[in-house]
Amino acid sequence: MNLITALKEKNVILLDGAIGTELGKHGLMGRARPNLDNPEVVLEIQREYARCGCDVITANTLTMNRIYIESHKVEVSIQDVNRAGVEIAKKAAGEGQYVLGNIGSTGQLLEPYGTYKESQFYEAFREQGGILAETGVDGFIIETMFDLREALCALRACKENFPLPVIVSIAFAPTLRLMPTEAEPLAVLFPSTVMES
C-alpha cells in the first residue's frame, strides 16, 4: 500500500513527533548539521518513533531550502543535508511505515512585508522538493508555516512538479491569526484535491 492509498483508506494516520527538541536533549543545536555530523543520533531518535508504532517518519529536513540556508548562513550543501535527512529516515522506517520530506519556512517575508517574490519562494521549494523526491520520500509535509502565501508557494511547488501526496499544516500565533495577507479563506485555498495523487 502506498502512502496516498493509506491516507484515503486508514481512519487514523499517526505521525512521529518533534525532532528538534529531541536533538536538543542530546546537546545538538540546529537541525542541519546533525544529519551530516551526527546521523546516528538522528537515526536513533527516529527509530524510537518507529518503535512506538507511528505510520510516518518525517525526514529531518525542515527549513533546509536554499533561501533559509543562505540567509541564515547555515554552512551545509542543500543537496547533502536533504539527501542525508531522507536516507536516515528511510533506515529508521520499518515495514508499512512511510517517509515524508519535511518542508518548512524560508525564514523570510514576501513582498510587501519583505523583499522576496513568490516566484523566489516557489523555486526554493521546488528545488528542495526535487532533492527529497529523488532520494525516495513517499510524500511531503509542509509545516510550521505562519504565512498563508508562503504555504501556498510550497504546496504549488510540490503539487505541480511531483506526483506525491502533500500534507500542509499551518502554525497559528497566540492571537490565532496568520501573517497579514490578502489571501482568500483557507477552505477555498486548500481544496480537497490536495490529497489526490
PyMOL commands that set and color helices and strands:
alter all, ss='L'
color gray80, all
select helices_A, chain A and resi 3-9+20-25+33-37+39-51+66-71+78-92+118-134+148-159+186-189+192-195
alter helices_A, ss='H'
color red, helices_A
select strands_A, chain A and resi 56-58+98-103+139-145+166-170
alter strands_A, ss='S'
color yellow, strands_A
deselect
rebuild
show_as cartoon
